[in-house]
Amino acid sequence: MKDGHRVMLVGLAVIALLCWGWAASAFWQVRSLHQHLADLNAQQRALSQRLATAHHQQQRYNDIVRELGQPLSRFEPGQLTARLMEQVEGALTQSRLKVETLQPMAWQVNPDLRCVRLPVQVTATTTHKTLSDALQGITELLQRLRTLRPPLIVERWSMQVVGQPQPAFRVQALCVWLVPVDDAVLKTLAPAPRRRTAPFGAAGAPALER
């Protein structure tokens, strides 16, 4: 009987070890499956985010095209920058702001949006009799900039009170055009994502100082 009990105990121990091994293996398999599913979910979220970003970029590009018209088949930064500066200066004058400087900055290519970024640095001072009228003039200026075609994007803006005895506001802003270009133009520009302003400075768009 003792030998029979001993054999039974050994058998039970072996069965217990086999069950423990099976349970441990099943646990690690389930854990590995959960990790695999988590990785798949993360990849799906990343893919969805990339698709959403691509859709947003396409929508923004379509908006730019609607504002300006068809993408440009010729990119002439000198003429475009001169036109940009002329429109900005006109908006400042209509809003009764005196232009101090109007400086074109380096243009850049945005391959994702298939457009060229044309920035201009502006410094101007209000000429109104009161600060209240000056604020109204600045509000009108921002409205005029938004109604330009294509509309200007004001990326940086600062304003401070200057002048004695009649105070005024000095405004500094970075105004940007996003100009769509066709694929042929983009291929010629994309290898050089950043160019200096010297080429179009000679084309009739130097900095204006007043």
C-alpha positions as a Markdown table, in Angstrom:
| # | Residue | x | y | z |
|---|---|---|---|---|
| 1 | Met | 0.0 | 0.0 | 0.0 |
| 2 | Lys | 2.8 | 2.3 | 0.8 |
| 3 | Asp | 4.4 | 1.8 | -2.6 |
| 4 | Gly | 1.0 | 2.4 | -4.2 |
| 5 | His | 0.6 | 5.7 | -2.3 |
| 6 | Arg | 4.1 | 6.7 | -3.3 |
| 7 | Val | 3.4 | 6.0 | -7.0 |
| 8 | Met | 0.1 | 7.9 | -6.7 |
| 9 | Leu | 1.9 | 10.9 | -5.2 |
| 10 | Val | 4.6 | 10.8 | -7.8 |
| 11 | Gly | 1.9 | 10.7 | -10.5 |
| 12 | Leu | 0.0 | 13.6 | -9.0 |
| 13 | Ala | 3.2 | 15.6 | -8.8 |
| 14 | Val | 4.0 | 14.9 | -12.4 |
| 15 | Ile | 0.5 | 15.9 | -13.4 |
| 16 | Ala | 0.7 | 19.0 | -11.3 |
| 17 | Leu | 4.0 | 19.9 | -13.0 |
| 18 | Leu | 2.6 | 19.3 | -16.4 |
| 19 | Cys | -0.5 | 21.5 | -15.6 |
| 20 | Trp | 1.8 | 24.2 | -14.2 |
| 21 | Gly | 3.9 | 24.1 | -17.4 |
| 22 | Trp | 0.8 | 24.2 | -19.6 |
| 23 | Ala | -0.6 | 27.1 | -17.6 |
| 24 | Ala | 2.7 | 29.1 | -17.7 |
| 25 | Ser | 2.9 | 28.4 | -21.5 |
| 26 | Ala | -0.7 | 29.5 | -22.0 |
| 27 | Phe | -0.1 | 32.7 | -19.9 |
| 28 | Trp | 2.9 | 33.7 | -22.0 |
| 29 | Gln | 1.1 | 33.0 | -25.2 |
| 30 | Val | -1.8 | 35.1 | -24.1 |
| 31 | Arg | 0.6 | 37.9 | -23.0 |
| 32 | Ser | 2.4 | 37.7 | -26.3 |
| 33 | Leu | -0.9 | 37.8 | -28.2 |
| 34 | His | -1.9 | 40.9 | -26.2 |
| 35 | Gln | 1.4 | 42.6 | -26.9 |
| 36 | His | 1.0 | 41.7 | -30.6 |
| 37 | Leu | -2.5 | 43.2 | -30.7 |
| 38 | Ala | -1.2 | 46.3 | -28.9 |
| 39 | Asp | 1.5 | 46.7 | -31.5 |
| 40 | Leu | -1.1 | 46.3 | -34.3 |
| 41 | Asn | -3.3 | 48.9 | -32.7 |
| 42 | Ala | -0.4 | 51.3 | -32.4 |
| 43 | Gln | 0.5 | 50.8 | -36.0 |
| 44 | Gln | -3.1 | 51.4 | -37.0 |
| 45 | Arg | -3.3 | 54.6 | -35.0 |
| 46 | Ala | 0.0 | 55.8 | -36.6 |
| 47 | Leu | -1.3 | 55.0 | -40.1 |
| 48 | Ser | -4.6 | 56.7 | -39.3 |
| 49 | Gln | -2.7 | 59.8 | -38.1 |
| 50 | Arg | -0.6 | 59.8 | -41.3 |
| 51 | Leu | -3.7 | 59.5 | -43.4 |
| 52 | Ala | -5.4 | 62.3 | -41.5 |
| 53 | Thr | -2.2 | 64.5 | -41.9 |
| 54 | Ala | -2.1 | 63.8 | -45.6 |
| 55 | His | -5.8 | 64.6 | -46.0 |
| 56 | His | -5.3 | 67.9 | -44.0 |
| 57 | Gln | -2.3 | 68.8 | -46.2 |
| 58 | Gln | -4.3 | 68.1 | -49.4 |
| 59 | Gln | -7.3 | 70.1 | -48.1 |
| 60 | Arg | -5.0 | 73.0 | -47.3 |
| 61 | Tyr | -3.3 | 72.8 | -50.7 |
| 62 | Asn | -6.7 | 72.8 | -52.3 |
| 63 | Asp | -7.6 | 75.9 | -50.3 |
| 64 | Ile | -4.4 | 77.7 | -51.4 |
| 65 | Val | -5.1 | 76.8 | -55.1 |
| 66 | Arg | -8.7 | 78.2 | -54.8 |
| 67 | Glu | -7.3 | 81.4 | -53.4 |
| 68 | Leu | -4.6 | 81.9 | -55.9 |
| 69 | Gly | -5.8 | 79.9 | -58.9 |
| 70 | Gln | -4.0 | 77.2 | -60.6 |
| 71 | Pro | -0.5 | 76.3 | -59.4 |
| 72 | Leu | 2.2 | 78.4 | -61.0 |
| 73 | Ser | 4.1 | 76.8 | -63.9 |
| 74 | Arg | 6.8 | 79.4 | -63.5 |
| 75 | Phe | 8.2 | 80.6 | -60.2 |
| 76 | Glu | 9.6 | 84.1 | -60.4 |
| 77 | Pro | 10.4 | 85.1 | -56.8 |
| 78 | Gly | 11.4 | 88.6 | -57.6 |
| 79 | Gln | 8.1 | 89.5 | -59.2 |
| 80 | Leu | 6.0 | 87.7 | -56.6 |
| 81 | Thr | 7.9 | 89.3 | -53.7 |
| 82 | Ala | 7.6 | 92.8 | -55.3 |
| 83 | Arg | 3.8 | 92.2 | -55.7 |
| 84 | Leu | 3.6 | 91.0 | -52.1 |
| 85 | Met | 5.5 | 94.0 | -50.8 |
| 86 | Glu | 3.3 | 96.4 | -52.9 |
| 87 | Gln | 0.1 | 94.9 | -51.5 |
| 88 | Val | 1.3 | 95.0 | -47.9 |
| 89 | Glu | 2.5 | 98.6 | -48.3 |
| 90 | Gly | -0.9 | 99.5 | -49.8 |
| 91 | Ala | -2.7 | 97.9 | -46.9 |
| 92 | Leu | -0.5 | 99.8 | -44.4 |
| 93 | Thr | -1.1 | 103.1 | -46.1 |
| 94 | Gln | -4.8 | 102.7 | -46.3 |
| 95 | Ser | -4.9 | 101.9 | -42.6 |
| 96 | Arg | -2.8 | 105.1 | -41.9 |
| 97 | Leu | 0.3 | 103.3 | -40.8 |
| 98 | Lys | 3.7 | 104.7 | -41.7 |
| 99 | Val | 6.0 | 102.1 | -43.2 |
| 100 | Glu | 9.5 | 102.0 | -41.5 |
| 101 | Thr | 10.9 | 98.9 | -43.1 |
| 102 | Leu | 9.5 | 96.3 | -45.5 |
| 103 | Gln | 12.1 | 93.5 | -45.8 |
| 104 | Pro | 11.7 | 90.4 | -47.9 |
| 105 | Met | 13.0 | 87.3 | -46.1 |
| 106 | Ala | 14.4 | 84.0 | -47.5 |
| 107 | Trp | 11.8 | 82.0 | -49.4 |
| 108 | Gln | 11.3 | 78.3 | -48.6 |
| 109 | Val | 9.8 | 75.3 | -50.4 |
| 110 | Asn | 7.1 | 73.2 | -48.6 |
| 111 | Pro | 7.1 | 69.9 | -50.5 |
| 112 | Asp | 4.2 | 68.5 | -48.5 |
| 113 | Leu | 1.9 | 71.4 | -49.4 |
| 114 | Arg | 3.5 | 71.8 | -52.9 |
| 115 | Cys | 3.9 | 75.5 | -52.4 |
| 116 | Val | 6.6 | 78.1 | -51.8 |
| 117 | Arg | 6.6 | 80.2 | -48.7 |
| 118 | Leu | 7.3 | 83.9 | -49.3 |
| 119 | Pro | 7.8 | 85.9 | -46.1 |
| 120 | Val | 8.1 | 89.7 | -45.6 |
| 121 | Gln | 9.2 | 91.4 | -42.4 |
| 122 | Val | 7.1 | 94.6 | -41.7 |
| 123 | Thr | 7.8 | 97.4 | -39.2 |
| 124 | Ala | 5.3 | 100.3 | -39.2 |
| 125 | Thr | 4.0 | 103.1 | -36.9 |
| 126 | Thr | 0.5 | 104.4 | -36.5 |
| 127 | Thr | -0.1 | 108.1 | -37.4 |
| 128 | His | -3.5 | 108.5 | -35.7 |
| 129 | Lys | -4.2 | 111.3 | -33.2 |
| 130 | Thr | -5.2 | 108.9 | -30.4 |
| 131 | Leu | -4.3 | 105.4 | -29.4 |
| 132 | Ser | -8.0 | 104.4 | -29.7 |
| 133 | Asp | -8.0 | 105.5 | -33.3 |
| 134 | Ala | -4.6 | 103.7 | -33.8 |
| 135 | Leu | -6.1 | 100.5 | -32.5 |
| 136 | Gln | -9.0 | 100.9 | -34.9 |
| 137 | Gly | -6.5 | 101.4 | -37.7 |
| 138 | Ile | -4.6 | 98.3 | -36.8 |
| 139 | Thr | -7.8 | 96.3 | -36.7 |
| 140 | Glu | -8.6 | 97.6 | -40.2 |
| 141 | Leu | -5.1 | 96.6 | -41.3 |
| 142 | Leu | -5.5 | 93.0 | -40.2 |
| 143 | Gln | -8.9 | 92.9 | -42.0 |
| 144 | Arg | -7.3 | 94.2 | -45.2 |
| 145 | Leu | -4.5 | 91.6 | -45.0 |
| 146 | Arg | -7.0 | 88.8 | -44.7 |
| 147 | Thr | -8.9 | 90.1 | -47.8 |
| 148 | Leu | -5.9 | 90.1 | -50.0 |
| 149 | Arg | -5.7 | 87.5 | -52.7 |
| 150 | Pro | -4.0 | 85.3 | -51.9 |
| 151 | Pro | -4.6 | 86.1 | -48.2 |
| 152 | Leu | -1.6 | 86.8 | -46.0 |
| 153 | Ile | -0.8 | 84.7 | -43.1 |
| 154 | Val | 0.5 | 86.8 | -40.1 |
| 155 | Glu | 2.9 | 84.4 | -38.4 |
| 156 | Arg | 4.5 | 86.8 | -35.9 |
| 157 | Trp | 3.1 | 90.0 | -34.4 |
| 158 | Ser | 4.2 | 92.4 | -31.8 |
| 159 | Met | 3.1 | 95.9 | -30.8 |
| 160 | Gln | 4.5 | 98.5 | -28.5 |
| 161 | Val | 3.7 | 102.1 | -27.5 |
| 162 | Val | 6.3 | 104.7 | -28.7 |
| 163 | Gly | 6.6 | 108.4 | -29.2 |
| 164 | Gln | 6.3 | 111.6 | -27.2 |
| 165 | Pro | 4.4 | 113.8 | -26.7 |
| 166 | Gln | 1.9 | 112.1 | -29.0 |
| 167 | Pro | 2.0 | 108.3 | -28.4 |
| 168 | Ala | 1.7 | 105.8 | -31.2 |
| 169 | Phe | 1.9 | 102.1 | -31.8 |
| 170 | Arg | 4.9 | 100.5 | -33.5 |
| 171 | Val | 3.9 | 97.2 | -35.2 |
| 172 | Gln | 6.2 | 94.5 | -36.2 |
| 173 | Ala | 4.9 | 91.5 | -38.2 |
| 174 | Leu | 6.0 | 88.6 | -40.4 |
| 175 | Cys | 3.6 | 88.3 | -43.3 |
| 176 | Val | 3.7 | 85.2 | -45.4 |
| 177 | Trp | 2.3 | 84.1 | -48.8 |
| 178 | Leu | 1.9 | 80.4 | -49.5 |
| 179 | Val | 2.2 | 80.2 | -53.3 |
| 180 | Pro | 1.2 | 76.8 | -54.9 |
| 181 | Val | 3.5 | 75.6 | -57.8 |
| 182 | Asp | 3.0 | 72.7 | -60.1 |
| 183 | Asp | 5.0 | 69.5 | -59.9 |
| 184 | Ala | 7.5 | 70.4 | -62.5 |
| 185 | Val | 8.5 | 73.6 | -60.7 |
| 186 | Leu | 8.5 | 71.8 | -57.4 |
| 187 | Lys | 11.1 | 69.3 | -58.7 |
| 188 | Thr | 13.4 | 72.1 | -59.6 |
| 189 | Leu | 13.0 | 73.8 | -56.3 |
| 190 | Ala | 12.9 | 70.9 | -53.9 |
| 191 | Pro | 16.6 | 70.1 | -53.9 |
| 192 | Ala | 17.3 | 73.6 | -52.5 |
| 193 | Pro | 14.7 | 74.0 | -49.7 |
| 194 | Arg | 16.1 | 77.3 | -48.5 |
| 195 | Arg | 17.5 | 80.1 | -50.7 |
| 196 | Arg | 18.8 | 83.5 | -50.0 |
| 197 | Thr | 17.0 | 86.7 | -51.0 |
| 198 | Ala | 19.8 | 88.0 | -53.1 |
| 199 | Pro | 18.5 | 86.6 | -56.4 |
| 200 | Phe | 15.2 | 88.3 | -56.3 |
| 201 | Gly | 16.7 | 91.3 | -54.5 |
| 202 | Ala | 18.2 | 92.1 | -57.8 |
| 203 | Ala | 14.9 | 91.6 | -59.5 |
| 204 | Gly | 13.3 | 94.6 | -58.1 |
| 205 | Ala | 12.3 | 93.7 | -54.5 |
| 206 | Pro | 14.8 | 95.3 | -52.2 |
| 207 | Ala | 14.0 | 96.2 | -48.6 |
| 208 | Leu | 12.0 | 99.4 | -48.3 |
| 209 | Glu | 13.0 | 101.8 | -45.5 |
| 210 | Arg | 11.0 | 104.9 | -44.8 |
